[in-house]
Amino acid sequence: MILKNVFLFFYFAASLLNISHTGKKTLHGKASYYARKFEGKRTSSGQKYRANRLTAAHRTLPFGTILEVTNQSNGSKAIVRVNDRGPHTRSRVIDVSYKAAKQLGLLSKGSAHVRIKVLSLGSGALLAEEESEEDTLSDENTEEVAQNPLQQPIETDSLNQRKFVVIVYDQDGRIKLDSTNSQPKVILVRK
C-alpha cells in the first residue's frame, strides 16, 4: 500500500511538472493538422472540432492556452488555442485545425517543423459554453478579437477573481496579451 502511494505521488508530481513545462515558453517540433473527417466531433475539452477555427491539440499544455505557431520553413504564423489532446503520433508535438494549417502552409505537405511560442497559459478547463463567437479565434473574427476584449471575463484562480484579456499589437507588430481586473472602456490598438 505504501509503495502504491509513493508511486502515485511521484506520478502526479511528474505530471504537474510536465504540464507546466517548467516555465519553458518556446517549443520546437513537427506539426500536422486534423483531417476534415473530424469536423463536429468532440475534442478532449468537450468542445466540438471546427475546421474553420484556430485551435490545436497538445499533449500537456492546459486547455485554453494561446500559442503562436510559426512554420520554420516559410515563416508563416497562426495563433491558436489549445482545446484538445494529441497528437497521437510521437513524432509530432502539435496538431492544428484545418484553418491554422492553411495559414501555416501545411496543406500541401501535411506537416512541417514549427516553433511554438506560449503567449498565455490557459486555466486547464474549457466548457462547451465557452464556444461562443466572441472568444473563438477564427479567420472571420481574428481582427475583431485582436481589437476588443473578450465579452466574458475569464476565471484566473481559485478565489474566482476574474480578469479581462485584451489582445494588442506592439510597436514591432507582434501580438501581446494583457489583462485587467475590470472591463476596459476604451481600447487603443496600434499596428
C-alpha positions as CSV (number, residue, x, y, z in Angstrom):
1,M,0.0,0.0,0.0
2,I,2.8,2.4,0.9
3,L,4.6,1.6,-2.4
4,K,1.4,2.3,-4.3
5,N,1.0,5.7,-2.6
6,V,4.6,6.6,-3.2
7,F,4.3,5.7,-6.9
8,L,1.1,7.7,-7.2
9,F,2.7,10.7,-5.6
10,F,5.7,10.7,-8.0
11,Y,3.4,10.1,-10.9
12,F,1.3,13.1,-10.2
13,A,4.3,15.2,-9.3
14,A,5.9,14.3,-12.7
15,S,2.6,15.1,-14.5
16,L,2.4,18.5,-12.9
17,L,6.0,19.3,-13.9
18,N,5.2,18.2,-17.4
19,I,2.0,20.3,-17.7
20,S,3.7,23.5,-16.5
21,H,6.7,22.8,-18.9
22,T,8.8,24.2,-16.0
23,G,8.5,27.7,-17.4
24,K,9.5,26.9,-20.9
25,K,7.9,29.5,-23.2
26,T,9.1,28.1,-26.7
27,L,8.8,24.6,-28.0
28,H,10.1,23.1,-31.3
29,G,8.9,20.1,-33.2
30,K,6.8,18.8,-36.0
31,A,3.2,19.9,-36.6
32,S,0.4,18.3,-38.6
33,Y,-3.3,19.0,-38.9
34,Y,-6.7,17.5,-38.3
35,A,-8.4,15.6,-41.2
36,R,-11.7,17.0,-42.4
37,K,-13.5,13.9,-41.1
38,F,-13.2,15.2,-37.5
39,E,-15.5,18.2,-38.2
40,G,-18.1,18.4,-35.5
41,K,-16.5,15.6,-33.3
42,R,-16.0,16.4,-29.6
43,T,-12.4,17.2,-28.5
44,S,-10.9,16.2,-25.2
45,S,-12.0,19.5,-23.7
46,G,-15.7,18.8,-24.7
47,Q,-15.8,21.4,-27.4
48,K,-16.6,20.4,-31.0
49,Y,-13.8,20.5,-33.5
50,R,-14.5,23.1,-36.2
51,A,-12.1,23.2,-39.2
52,N,-12.7,27.0,-39.6
53,R,-11.5,27.9,-36.1
54,L,-7.9,28.4,-34.9
55,T,-7.5,25.6,-32.4
56,A,-4.9,23.0,-31.6
57,A,-4.2,19.7,-29.8
58,H,-1.2,19.4,-27.5
59,R,-0.4,16.5,-25.1
60,T,0.2,18.5,-21.9
61,L,-0.4,22.3,-22.2
62,P,-3.6,23.3,-20.3
63,F,-6.8,23.8,-22.3
64,G,-7.2,27.5,-23.2
65,T,-3.5,28.1,-23.7
66,I,-2.9,30.5,-26.5
67,L,0.0,29.7,-28.8
68,E,1.8,31.4,-31.7
69,V,2.8,28.6,-34.1
70,T,5.4,29.5,-36.7
71,N,6.2,27.3,-39.7
72,Q,10.1,27.3,-39.8
73,S,10.3,26.6,-43.5
74,N,8.2,29.6,-44.7
75,G,7.8,31.9,-41.6
76,S,4.0,31.8,-41.7
77,K,2.3,32.2,-38.3
78,A,-1.0,31.3,-36.8
79,I,-2.4,32.0,-33.3
80,V,-4.3,29.0,-31.9
81,R,-6.0,28.0,-28.7
82,V,-5.4,24.5,-27.2
83,N,-8.7,22.7,-26.8
84,D,-7.7,19.1,-27.5
85,R,-5.2,16.4,-26.5
86,G,-2.8,15.0,-29.1
87,P,-1.2,14.4,-31.5
88,H,-1.4,10.7,-31.1
89,T,1.9,10.2,-33.1
90,R,5.0,10.6,-31.0
91,S,6.9,12.2,-33.9
92,R,4.7,15.3,-33.7
93,V,4.3,17.9,-31.0
94,I,1.1,19.6,-32.1
95,D,-2.0,19.1,-34.3
96,V,-3.6,22.3,-35.6
97,S,-7.0,22.9,-37.2
98,Y,-7.5,23.0,-40.9
99,K,-7.8,26.8,-40.9
100,A,-4.5,27.1,-38.9
101,A,-2.8,24.6,-41.3
102,K,-3.9,26.8,-44.2
103,Q,-2.4,29.9,-42.6
104,L,0.8,28.0,-41.8
105,G,1.1,26.5,-45.3
106,L,0.8,22.9,-44.2
107,L,-1.9,21.7,-46.5
108,S,0.4,20.6,-49.4
109,K,2.9,18.7,-47.4
110,G,0.8,17.7,-44.4
111,S,3.3,18.5,-41.8
112,A,6.2,20.9,-41.1
113,H,8.8,21.8,-38.4
114,V,7.4,24.6,-36.2
115,R,8.3,26.8,-33.4
116,I,5.6,27.1,-30.8
117,K,5.6,30.2,-28.5
118,V,3.3,30.2,-25.5
119,L,1.5,33.5,-25.4
120,S,-0.8,32.8,-22.5
121,L,-1.3,29.6,-20.3
122,G,-4.9,28.5,-20.1
123,S,-6.8,27.6,-17.0
124,G,-6.9,24.0,-17.9
125,A,-10.6,23.7,-18.3
126,L,-12.8,24.8,-21.2
127,L,-16.6,24.4,-21.2
128,A,-18.8,23.8,-24.2
129,E,-20.5,27.1,-23.4
130,E,-17.1,28.9,-24.0
131,E,-17.5,28.0,-27.7
132,S,-19.1,31.4,-28.4
133,E,-18.3,33.6,-31.4
134,E,-16.9,36.3,-29.1
135,D,-14.0,34.2,-27.7
136,T,-13.3,31.8,-30.6
137,L,-10.4,32.6,-32.8
138,S,-11.4,32.1,-36.4
139,D,-10.4,33.7,-39.7
140,E,-13.6,35.7,-39.7
141,N,-13.1,37.4,-36.3
142,T,-9.4,37.3,-35.6
143,E,-9.0,41.0,-36.3
144,E,-12.1,41.8,-34.1
145,V,-10.8,39.6,-31.3
146,A,-7.4,41.3,-31.5
147,Q,-9.0,44.8,-31.1
148,N,-11.7,44.1,-28.5
149,P,-11.6,42.4,-25.1
150,L,-13.4,39.2,-24.6
151,Q,-17.0,39.9,-23.6
152,Q,-16.9,37.4,-20.8
153,P,-14.3,37.5,-18.1
154,I,-12.0,34.5,-17.6
155,E,-11.6,32.9,-14.2
156,T,-7.9,33.0,-13.3
157,D,-7.6,31.4,-9.9
158,S,-9.3,29.5,-7.1
159,L,-10.5,32.7,-5.5
160,N,-12.8,33.2,-8.5
161,Q,-11.1,36.5,-9.3
162,R,-11.8,37.5,-12.9
163,K,-9.6,39.2,-15.4
164,F,-10.4,40.5,-18.9
165,V,-8.0,39.6,-21.6
166,V,-7.0,42.2,-24.3
167,I,-5.0,41.2,-27.4
168,V,-3.0,44.1,-28.8
169,Y,-0.2,44.6,-31.3
170,D,3.1,46.1,-30.0
171,Q,5.3,48.5,-32.0
172,D,7.0,45.7,-33.8
173,G,3.7,44.2,-35.0
174,R,3.9,41.3,-32.6
175,I,0.7,40.2,-30.7
176,K,0.8,40.8,-27.0
177,L,-1.8,39.7,-24.3
178,D,-2.7,42.0,-21.5
179,S,-5.2,41.6,-18.7
180,T,-7.1,43.8,-16.2
181,N,-9.4,43.2,-13.3
182,S,-12.1,45.5,-14.7
183,Q,-13.6,45.6,-18.2
184,P,-11.7,48.2,-20.3
185,K,-13.8,51.1,-21.5
186,V,-11.5,52.3,-24.3
187,I,-9.0,50.2,-26.2
188,L,-6.4,51.7,-28.5
189,V,-4.7,49.3,-30.8
190,R,-1.8,50.5,-32.9
191,K,-0.2,48.5,-35.6
